[in-house]
Amino acid sequence: MKTNIYICVAVMAAVTYFIRALPLVAIRGRIKSRFFKSFLHYVPFVTLAVMVFPGVLSSTGGFISALIGFLVAVAVSLLGASLPIVSILSVISVFITELFI
């Protein structure tokens, strides 16, 4: 069975448009609930974390080195380091771990 690529693209475009347009139609006024506002504030961060986290643990040659790199990145970021420093130190920790494991 041969699928027409234009129909597939049109369906994907319609679904994407519907998902983005639905909140504009469903929510007419300002959002007054503090809970709902705070929930919507954190949605982009959670979505990014959910998309990135599996890739973090499968991005190296082994699970152990990926986990150590992740833990170093979390620890250094909790200490208040900037993003380049966190990235560099986690890459160095993965490199050193891969040398010894």
Wavefront OBJ file of the C-alpha trace (Angstrom):
o trace
v 0.000 0.000 0.000
v 1.490 3.303 -1.082
v 0.907 6.298 1.176
v 0.638 9.744 -0.317
v 3.225 11.942 1.395
v 1.094 15.072 0.967
v -1.767 13.516 2.933
v 0.650 12.586 5.739
v 2.065 16.118 5.872
v -1.430 17.647 5.831
v -2.593 15.417 8.710
v 0.520 16.229 10.752
v 0.033 19.952 10.128
v -3.628 19.774 11.147
v -2.839 17.899 14.363
v -0.064 20.337 15.256
v -2.296 23.337 14.557
v -5.163 21.831 16.575
v -2.927 21.205 19.591
v -1.629 24.779 19.508
v -4.985 26.431 18.791
v -7.020 24.490 21.369
v -5.776 26.450 24.425
v -6.542 29.752 22.679
v -10.111 28.663 22.056
v -10.695 26.874 25.372
v -9.262 29.552 27.677
v -10.861 32.900 26.920
v -9.836 35.173 29.817
v -6.901 35.701 32.124
v -5.972 32.754 34.287
v -6.626 33.719 37.910
v -5.791 30.486 39.708
v -2.343 30.659 41.323
v -2.031 26.879 41.163
v -2.800 26.727 37.448
v -0.443 29.655 36.714
v 2.421 27.994 38.566
v 1.635 24.685 36.838
v 1.817 26.325 33.408
v 5.022 28.110 34.400
v 6.862 24.818 34.986
v 5.534 22.885 31.973
v 8.352 23.929 29.565
v 11.058 22.966 32.071
v 9.523 19.575 32.783
v 8.999 18.882 29.093
v 12.636 19.679 28.343
v 13.816 17.473 31.202
v 11.673 14.563 30.056
v 13.037 14.825 26.522
v 16.696 15.229 27.545
v 17.035 12.782 30.466
v 16.868 9.496 28.492
v 19.464 10.816 26.069
v 21.769 11.744 28.936
v 21.869 8.197 30.264
v 22.435 6.626 26.841
v 24.859 9.145 25.346
v 28.126 7.523 26.406
v 29.733 4.132 25.962
v 28.331 2.824 29.214
v 25.610 3.470 31.748
v 28.036 3.991 34.650
v 29.959 6.810 32.966
v 26.714 8.484 31.891
v 25.362 8.275 35.437
v 28.580 9.717 36.892
v 28.506 12.563 34.359
v 24.879 13.252 35.220
v 25.588 13.259 38.965
v 28.567 15.594 38.497
v 26.414 17.937 36.410
v 23.667 17.980 39.046
v 26.133 18.558 41.904
v 28.013 21.339 40.123
v 24.805 23.061 39.043
v 23.452 22.918 42.601
v 26.625 24.701 43.712
v 25.650 27.565 41.388
v 28.060 27.117 38.485
v 27.212 28.433 35.038
v 26.075 26.206 32.183
v 29.450 26.083 30.376
v 31.223 25.076 33.597
v 28.622 22.380 34.313
v 28.966 21.020 30.787
v 32.760 21.021 30.799
v 33.044 19.333 34.197
v 30.492 16.662 33.344
v 32.250 15.896 30.052
v 35.594 15.664 31.858
v 34.092 13.331 34.465
v 32.673 11.079 31.729
v 36.041 11.059 29.950
v 37.927 10.110 33.120
v 35.344 7.433 33.966
v 35.592 5.928 30.477
v 39.396 5.775 30.842
v 39.169 3.663 33.981
v 36.120 1.517 33.239
l 1 2 3 4 5 6 7 8 9 10 11 12 13 14 15 16 17 18 19 20 21 22 23 24 25 26 27 28 29 30 31 32 33 34 35 36 37 38 39 40 41 42 43 44 45 46 47 48 49 50 51 52 53 54 55 56 57 58 59 60 61 62 63 64 65 66 67 68 69 70 71 72 73 74 75 76 77 78 79 80 81 82 83 84 85 86 87 88 89 90 91 92 93 94 95 96 97 98 99 100 101
